[in-house]
Amino acid sequence: MKAYDLVELAGRNLRESVLRNSLTTLGIAVGVASLVAMLSLGIGLQQLAGRHLQKSGLFDTVIVSSRRDFRFNREDEKDKTPAAQSRPLDEPARQEIERLPNVLEAFPDIRFITEVQYESQPHLTMVAGLPFSAKDNDAFEGMQGGFFSSDSAPEAVIQKSFAEELLGKAEKPGVEVDITQLAKPLLGKELTMRYAERTSGPAEKPSAAAPIASGNARSPQAEDTAAGAYSVVSHQQKLKIVGISDLDPDSMRGSARARVFIPLKLAENLHVMQPSDLRDSVRAFSNVPTYLTVSVRVKKASQVRPVQDAIKKLGFNTFSILDATRGLQKFFAVLDIFLGIFGSLALAVASLGIVNTLVMAILERRREIGIMKAIGGSDDDVKKLFFAEAGAMGALGGLVGVLLGWGIGRVINFGTNIYLQRQDLPPEQIWSVPWWLVFFAVAFALGVSLISGLYPAARAARLDPVQALRYE
C-alpha cells in the first residue's frame, strides 16, 4: 500500500468517529500538557536560580586563601607542605593570580569591625571594601541613591538594616519598613568611621638600666624584635552616604557579612589593620600587604575549574560556588525526574484510551478489514493502517498538548507575579519551554501512541478474512 493511500485511508477512518477519536486525542493532549507544564516549571526554577547566582557574580568567582589559614581543610590537598612554610597570600601573589589566563580581576577581601558615628551616636558594625565592578551586582538593583562616584571616593553604601539602626527604627516582627522612608533622611549625610592603621615603627630603645649585650652591638634577638616592631594608629575617615541597599549584597558571608560598604581602593589606601596582620605578626614586619582571602573573577563559569587548578599549583587553597552547587544540581535533576514521572502518568492513562479506541475500531470495521485482506491486502498493510491512525492521534495530541502546557505555564507565571507584586517583590520568570522540550513532548506522545497501537494492530492483522466477511 502506498504511503499516500495509507494516509488518506487513515484520515477517513478517523473522521468517521470524530467524537470518540477527538476525546482520545484530547486525552493525549492533556497528558502532554501536564508533562510540559511540570517540566517547564522545573526548568524555569533551575534557570531562575542560575540567573540570580550568575548575576550575583558567584558562579564566576573563586575564593583564594592561604594555606596558613587553618580554617580551611588541608586534608584533601596534595601538597603537604607545612603551614608555616606555605606561601603567604600577599600583594605579589594577588598580582600573579590576576595575570593567569581567563582571569578578569583579583581583588582582596578587606573587611573589619569598627565604630561608625552618625550624629555623634556610635554604632558598631562590619565595614567591607567593594570593587567598582560590584555595581552590576543584582543586590544593588533596587537600591535608593546610587553607587560610588569613583573607586576611591570617600563614600559609603549602607545596608537597609543598618539604616534602620542609624534612625533608631528597631525591627519589628512582621513589619517591613519602606526603604524610601529610610533614604530620604540619610542620603547625603555624613558618617565618621574610626579605624586602626598598622604602620612600621622602631623598637623601644633600651634603657640605661639595661645595657646592650656585647658592648654597643645588638643581639640577634633584638634585631628580630626591631624588624618585627609595628605601631597601631587610630584614625578617622569622613564618609558620605550615597546609597542604601534593600537587599544584602554580602549575604553569603553569614556572620561576617558587612552592613557598610566603601570603595575598595579607599579601603586599601587607608591601610586598615586586618586579621592577617595579627596572624603574620610573628614574622618580620613588611610593607607588603597580606590578605586573608582574595576573590578572583573568571571570564566564564565554564573556566572556573581550570583557574582553580592553576591557583592551586601556585600554592593556595581555592573555593568556588560550583563546589557547593553540586548538591543543588543533583536536587534539580531529581526534581525534573519526579516532575517528568508525574506528568507522564496522565499520558499513560491516555494511552489506554488509544488502545480502547482502536480495539473498538477493529470491531466496527471487521468487514472492512476482511474485504481489504480478501482483495490482496497483507497483514503488514493492516498493521500500518492502525499504526498510522495511532500515530496521527499521538502527533496531533502532542502538538495540542504542547500549546496547552505552554498556556498553563503562562497562567502559573502570571499568577505568581501577581503574588510577588503584592509582596513588594520584583516579577520573575519561573517557567521555561525550550525547543528541545517541545520536540521531546511531541516525540514522546508519538512513541506512546505507537506502542499503544501494537496490540490493536496485531489483533487486526490476525483476523481471518472469511470470518470477517461473515461478520454483521
N, C-alpha and C positions, 0 to 999 in steps of 0.2 A: 504494500500500500504506500502510495506516495505521501510525502510529508504534507503537501497542500490538502490532499483529500482527508488525511488524518486530522488536521487542524479544523477543517470545515465540519467534518462529522462530529468531532468532539464539541465544537461550539454549538451545533444544532442540538445535540443531546442535552447540553447544559441549559439551553433556552427552553426546552420542553418542560422542565421542572424548575421554573425560575425561583419560586418561593423557597423550596427546600434547599436548592443549591446556594441561594443568596444567604440563607441563615447559616449554612455550613461555612461559607466564605466569611461571613461576619464573625463567626466563632473563631476562625483563624486570625482575623484582623484583631480581635480583642486580645487573643493570646500574644500576638506580636507586639501590640501596643503596650501591654503590661511588661513585656521583656524590654522593649526600647525605653519605656519610661523609667524603669528601675535602673537599668544600666546607665542611662544618660544622667540620672541623679548621682550615681556613684562616681562616674567620670567627672561630672561637674564639681562635686565636692573635692575630689582629688586635685583638679585644676585650680580650684579656689585656694586650697591650702598651698599649692605650689606657687601661685601668683603672689600671695602675701609673703611667703618666705623668700621668693626671688626678689621682690621689691624691697624687702627689708635688708637685703644685702647679706643674708645669712647663708644662702646656698653657694655663693661665690666667695666666701670668706674663710680663711684658715687662721686659727688662733695659734700663735707660736709662743712657746715658753722655754725657759732654760731648764736643763736637766739638774740644775742646782736646786730647783724648786721641788720640794718633797710632797707638795700637794698632788702632783701628777704621778701616776703609777709607772714605775720603771721596769716592772717585771716582763712586759711584752717587748721591751726594746732589745734589739740585737746587740747594741753597743753597751757593754758592761763597764764602761769607764767610770771610776769613782766620781761621785757628785762633785767633790772638791776640785777635781781635775777637769771637769766639764767646761766647755766654752761659755763665757758669760754672754748674755743677750744684751749687748751694748749697741751704741750708735754705729760703729763699723759693721757689726753683724746685721743690723737693720738695713743698711745701705746695700750690703751684699745680697740680702734676700730680695730687695727691691729690684735688683738687676737680673734676677732669674727670668727665664723665658715665661711668657704668658702672665706675668705679674703686673697689675696696673699700679698699685701703690702698696706700701707697707708703712703703717703708722703706729706709734707706740700708744699703749693704753695708759694714760695719765689720769689718775683719779685719787682723791684724798678727802678725808673727813676734816671739816674746818668750820669755823664760826662765820656766819654771814649776818651782817646787821642791816636792818631796814627800819628807818625812822627811830634809830637809837635802841631798837629792840634786838637782842641777839637770837640767832636761830642756828642750831647745829644741823648740818646736812652733809651729804656727799656731793662733791663737785667733780665733774669729768670734762676732759677736753674732747671736742668733736672736730674731725677734719671737715673742711669746707665741702667735700663731696657728699657729706651726710645730708645735705639739704634735699636730696632726692628721696630720702627715706620716707616711706608712707606714713610714719608716725607724725610727720610734720605737715601732712596734707590739710588737716582741719585746724591748724594752729591759728591763734589770734596774733596779729602783728606780723613779723617777718623773721627771716633767718639773719645770720650775721652779715654785716655790710662788707666785711673782708675777713681774711683768715687770721688776722692778728688784732682785730678791733676790740677795745675794752667793753664788750657787750656780753649779755647773758640771755639765754633762753631757759625758762624755768618750767618745771612740770606742774600740772594742774594742782596736785595735792599740796605742793609747796606754796603755790599761790594762795590756796585756802588758808594755809598756816600763817602766811605773812599778813593776811587780812583778818586773822582771828576767827575764821569761819570753820568751826570744828565739823568734821564729817559726821553726819547722822545716818544711821542705817536706813536704807531705802529712799533717802533723799538725795537727789542729784542736783548739784549746783551748776547753773549755766555758766559756761566758760566766758561768755561775753560779759557777764557781770563781774568777773574777776579781772578781765583785761582792761576795762575802762579805767579803774583807779591805779593800775600797776604799770601799764605800758609807758615807757619814757622815764620812769622813776629810777632812782639810783640805789644800788646795793653796795655795801662796803664789805669786801671779803678779806679776812685775815688769813695769812698762810705763813708757813715756815720754810725758809730757804737754807739749804745746806751749802756752805762755802768752805773752801780750804783755808786753814789757819795754822799759824805756828804753834808748836807745842809749848807748854808752860815752861818758862825759863827756870832753871834750877836755882834754888835759893842759896844764900851764902852759907846757911847751916848745913846744906847737903852738897859738899864739893863733888865735882865730877871725877869719876874714877880715871886712873892713868893720866894724871896731870890735867891738861886742858882738852884732851880728846874725849869725845862721847863714846859710850859703849854701843855695840850693835843693837842692843835692846832699845837704847834711847833713840838711835837713828830710825828704827822701825816705828817707834811711837810718834816721832816727828813727822814721818811720812804719812802716817795714818790719821793725823790730827785734822779735825774739821770743826767748824762752828755752825750753829743753827741760829739764824737771824729771823726775827719776826718782822713781817711787812704787812702793808695794807694795799688793796687794789680796789679802785672805784669801778663799778660795772653798771652799765645802763641796761635796763630790762627792755629787750626789743621783741620778745615773743613769748607766748605761753602755749605750751603743747597740751592738747587734750588727751592724747594717747601717751603711752610710756615708751619712748624710744630706747630705753635701757632695760626693758622688762626681762630680757634673757639673763641678766646679771644676778637675779634673785636678790639676796640680802645686800649685795654690793652695788645695786643699781643707784645711779645718781639722780638727783632732783634739780640740780643746777648745772647747766652746760655752758662752757666758754669755748672760744676758738682754740684749736689745738696748738697753733703757733704761739698764741698768747700764753698758754699753759707751759709750753716749752721754754719760752723766754723768761718766765717767772722763776724757773729752776726750783720748783716746789719739791720739798723733801718727800721721797717716795719710800714705801716699804722695802724696795730693793736696796735703797741706800743703807738701811739698817742691816739688811742681810749681808751686804758686802762690806760692812764697816770693819770686819776683821782683816780685810785686805788693805793694801796701801791706798790712800785716797787718790782718786783720779778725776780730772775734769771731764772725762768722757762719761756721759750719762748711761746708766744701765736701766733696764726695764723688766718688769715682771712678765708682761706679755706684749706681743706685737700682733696687730691684726693685718692680715695680708689679703688684699682684694685681687681676685683672679679674673681674667677676661671672660671666661665662660665656666659654667658649673661643671661641664664635662672635663675641664682641665684641672679640677681641684686635686684629684688623686695624683697626677704626675708632679704637681707643685709640692704636695705634701711629701712625696718621696724625695724630691730634690732638697727640701728643707731638712729632712731627717738625716740626709747624708752630710749636711753641714754641722750636725751635732746637736739638734734641738728637738724638743717634743712638739707635736702638732695635734690639733683637734679641729674638726670641721663638723658642721651640722649634718653633713652626709653620713657621718659615723652614727649620729643619733637618730637619723630618719630611716635607718634600715628597718627598724620595728614598725615605723609608720607606713613604709611601703608595703610591708607584709600585711598590715592591717587593711589597707585599701585593696590589696589583691584578694584577701579573704572576703572582704565586703563585696567586691564585684562578683566573686564566685557565688556567694549566697544570694545576692540580688538576681543574678542570672538564673539560678536554680528556681527561685520562687517565681520569677517571670515566666520560666519555661513550663511551669505546672499548668497554667491556663492554656498554653499551646498544646500540651499533651492531651488535655481534655478535648480540645478542638480536633485533634487527630482522630479521636473516637467518633466524632461527628462525620469525618470524612469516610471512615470505614462504614458507618451506618448508611450514609447517603449512597455510596457505591454498591453496597450489598442490596439495598432496595432497588437500585437501578438495574441490577442483574435480574431480579425477579420480574421487574416491569418489562424489560427488554429481552426476555428469554427467546421469544420467537425471532426477534431481530438478530440476535446473536446466532441462532440456528440457521437463518437464511444466509447470513454473512459467511458462515463456515461451509454451508452447502454449495455456494457459488464459487468456492475456491479460497476463502479467507483462512489463513493459517492461525494456529494458536498464538504465535507472536504478534500477528495483527490485532487480535482481540486484546492481548496484554497491552500493546502500545496504545490502543484506544482508551483503555481505562487509566493507564498511566498519564496520558495526555489530559484527560478530564481532571484527575487528581492534581496534576501539576498546574493546570490553569487556575483551579481554585486556590492552590497554595500561593502561586505568584501574585494573583490579584489580592488575596487576603494579606500577603506580606506587604505589598505597596500601600494598601489602605491602612494596615496596622502601623506602619512607619509614620504616616501622616497623623494618625490618631495619637500615637505616642508622643510625637512632636508637639501636638496641641496640648496634651496633658502636661508635658513638661513646661510649656509656656504658662499654663494656668497656675501650676505649682510655684514657678518662679515669680509670677505676678503677685500671688497671694503672700509669698514670703517677703517680698519687697515692701508690700503694704504694712506688714507687721514690723519690719525693720524701721520704716519711716516713723511709725508710731512710737518706737523706742528711741527715736533720735539717732538712728544708725544709718550709715550710707547704704544705698542699694547694692546688691551683689548679684552675680550671675552664678546660680547654684546648679545649673544643669547644662549639659552639652551633648549634642548629637553629631559626632564626627562622621565623615563619609564612610569610614570602614564599618561603623555600626549599622548604617543604612544597608550596605551590601550584605553584611553578615546576617541581619534580621531577615531580609528577603530570601537569601540563600538557605537560611535555617528553616524558614517556613516552607520553602520549596522542597527541601530534603525531607522534612517531617511528612509532608503531603505525599511524596512519592513512596516513602516507607509505609505509610498508612494504606496506600493503594496496592501493596504487594499481595495481600490476601484476596481482596475482591478481584484483582486482575487474574490471579492464578485460578480462582474459582470459576470465573467466566470462561477462561481458556479450556477448562476441563469439561465443559458442557458437551453432551452428546448431541450433535445436530439433529438426529432423528427424534430423540426425546424432546428437544427444544421446539421442534416444529409441531409436535403434538400438543404442546402446552397451550392452554387457553387462559 
